[in-house]
Amino acid sequence: MWLAPAAHRAPPAFNRTGMQLRRRPDGAFDVAFVYARSPAAAAGIAPGDRVVAIDGAPSATIAPQALVAGTTAPVGTIRSYRVVDGRTHRARSVRVRLAELLP
């Protein structure tokens, strides 16, 4: 049997930041994984860091659907992250330009 893709459906977008986040009980996000040569890696985000705000919104206020929408936005979209370094505990702001990570 041959199933052709539905012409009216765009393929799902993948995470274009190159990092995986996990929600903490306090509402912030732990950076669980960062892909090498990804936009997140280029911005200096590393596993163990904590994301406390995205585009100026506190992480605790960001719904799961909004988080996914932000990471799958069009290529070239710039997202601002407020990140607490997992080693030094110093906060910094970084900008991540979304890129296509799949060939």
Secondary structure, DSSP 8 states (H G I E B T S, - for coil): ------TT-------SSSEEEEE-TTS-EEEEEE-TTSHHHHTT--TT-EEEEETTEEGGG--HHHHHHHHSS-TT-EEEEEEE-TTT--EEEEEEE------
